[in-house]
Amino acid sequence: MHFDFIDLRLLAAVLETGSITAGAERVGLSLAAASARMRGLEQQAGVALLTRNPRGVQATPAGERLLQHARVLLQQRDRLRGEMAEFAPGQRSQLRIVANTVAADAFLPELLA
C-alpha cells in the first residue's frame, strides 16, 4: 500500500471535523479533490474508512486504526523536518499562501516580487 501525507492529513482533518467539506477546507483542497482522495484511500486500504450519513462522516473501526497510524506518521514527519532543518545553512522557514486563481494571477506576482 502507498499512503501519501496529503491523504493522511486529509483523513485526519475529515475525521476531526466530521465532514469531508470541512476537512477539505482545512487542508486547502476542493471538495471534489478531497472526495476523490478519500475514495482512493479507501480503495488502497481495501476497506471502508468512513461511514457517510446526511450529517457528515464517522470513522469505521478501520478508519480509526488508520487515523491512529496517520497521526503518528504526521508527527514523525514534522519532527524529521525540524531535525533536518538544523543541518541546513542559514535560517529557513516555510510560507504557505492560500489564494484563489484571480488573486494568485493578478495580485500575488507583483506583491511577491
C-alpha positions in Angstrom: 0.0 0.0 0.0 1.1 3.5 -0.8 -0.2 6.3 1.5 0.8 9.8 0.8 1.0 12.5 3.5 -1.7 14.7 1.9 -4.2 11.8 2.1 -3.2 11.1 5.7 -3.6 14.8 6.6 -6.9 14.9 4.8 -8.2 11.8 6.6 -7.3 13.3 10.0 -9.0 16.6 9.1 -12.1 14.9 7.8 -12.5 12.8 11.0 -11.6 15.7 13.3 -14.2 17.9 11.7 -16.8 15.2 10.9 -17.2 16.4 7.4 -15.4 15.9 4.1 -16.3 19.5 3.1 -14.8 21.0 6.3 -11.8 18.6 6.2 -11.1 19.6 2.6 -11.2 23.3 3.5 -8.9 22.7 6.5 -6.2 21.2 4.2 -6.8 23.5 1.3 -8.4 21.1 -1.2 -11.5 21.4 -3.2 -14.4 19.2 -2.2 -14.2 17.2 -5.4 -10.4 16.6 -4.9 -10.9 15.6 -1.3 -13.8 13.2 -2.1 -11.6 11.6 -4.8 -8.7 11.3 -2.5 -10.8 9.7 0.2 -12.3 7.2 -2.3 -8.7 6.4 -3.5 -7.6 5.9 0.1 -10.4 3.5 0.8 -9.6 1.6 -2.4 -5.9 1.3 -1.4 -6.8 0.1 2.1 -9.4 -2.3 0.6 -11.9 -1.4 3.3 -14.4 1.4 4.1 -12.7 4.0 6.3 -15.7 6.3 6.7 -19.4 5.9 7.4 -21.2 8.5 5.4 -24.5 9.9 6.5 -26.6 13.1 5.9 -25.0 14.8 8.8 -21.4 14.1 8.0 -18.9 11.2 8.3 -17.7 9.0 11.1 -14.7 6.6 11.2 -15.2 2.9 10.8 -13.1 0.7 13.0 -10.6 0.5 10.1 -10.7 4.3 9.8 -10.0 4.7 13.5 -7.0 2.4 13.2 -5.6 4.2 10.1 -6.2 7.6 11.9 -4.0 6.5 14.8 -1.2 5.5 12.5 -1.7 8.6 10.3 -1.2 10.9 13.4 2.0 9.1 14.4 3.4 9.3 10.8 2.5 13.0 10.5 4.1 13.8 13.8 7.3 11.9 12.8 7.4 13.7 9.5 7.2 17.1 11.3 10.0 16.0 13.7 12.1 14.8 10.8 11.7 18.2 9.0 12.7 20.0 12.2 15.8 17.9 12.7 16.9 18.2 9.1 16.5 22.0 9.3 19.2 22.0 11.9 21.7 20.9 9.3 20.6 23.5 6.7 22.8 26.6 6.3 21.2 29.8 7.4 17.8 30.2 8.7 14.9 28.8 6.7 11.2 28.8 7.0 8.2 27.9 5.0 5.5 30.3 4.0 2.2 29.0 2.6 0.0 31.4 0.8 -3.6 30.4 0.0 -5.3 32.4 -2.7 -7.9 31.9 -5.4 -6.9 31.9 -9.0 -7.6 35.5 -9.7 -5.6 36.7 -6.7 -2.7 34.3 -7.5 -2.5 35.5 -11.1 -3.4 39.2 -10.7 -2.0 40.4 -7.4 0.5 38.0 -5.9 3.2 38.2 -8.5 3.6 41.9 -8.0 3.4 41.7 -4.2 5.9 38.9 -4.0 8.4 40.5 -6.4 
